[in-house]
Structures are given as C-alpha cells and as structure tokens.
C-alpha cells in the first residue's frame, strides 16, 4: 500500500447546498472529536476511535453530548495518529534534540 496525498480546490458556486452542509458538518465533527480526544484522561494514546458520542462544551460552557454522524472511523484514526505524531515531535524538541523535518 502506498501513501498518497491529494490537494484540491473546491468552488463553492458549483457545490449543492447538501454538499456544503456535509462539508461543514465534517469539519465541525472533526473539531469536536479532536477536542474530546485532547480532553480525555489519557489523551490520544488512550482514546478509542470507535466512540460515536463525544462531550462538547456549548456556548454557555456546559458539557453536552453530541453524536458523530459524518466522520468515518478512518478519519477518526487519522486525527488520533496526527495528534500522537505531534506530541512525539514536541517530546523530541523538549529533550534538546531537533524535531521535525
């Protein structure tokens, strides 16, 4: 299996309202998932990507349970892996070595 990255541009005028809402919901759920992962006791190293519900703070700063509907499990795994790599990279810099590329 080879890893590939694609960069693309989306023209908002060519997207339907359903597609725009799906993209908005996708990024919103990714933010909820990322914040819930960071707020968990073990951080990304002990967080289970299979969770369908996450606790989110609403505008009144009260905890609220929300359901993840659009974000696939592969996307959730990718979010956790990126957070783990970021933490490992910061740990390398903390030890005095140069981290990153």
Number of C-alpha atoms within 10 A of each C-alpha: 3 3 4 5 5 4 4 6 5 7 7 10 8 9 11 10 11 9 12 14 11 13 13 11 16 17 13 15 20 18 14 18 26 18 16 19 23 15 14 14 11 10 17 22 15 11 16 14 18 11 12 14 15 18 18 18 14 10 7 6 8 9 12 11 11 15 13 18 11 15 16 15 13 11 14 18 13 13 18 23 14 12 17 15 12 12 13 14 16 14 13 13 12 11 9 8 10 11 13 10 4
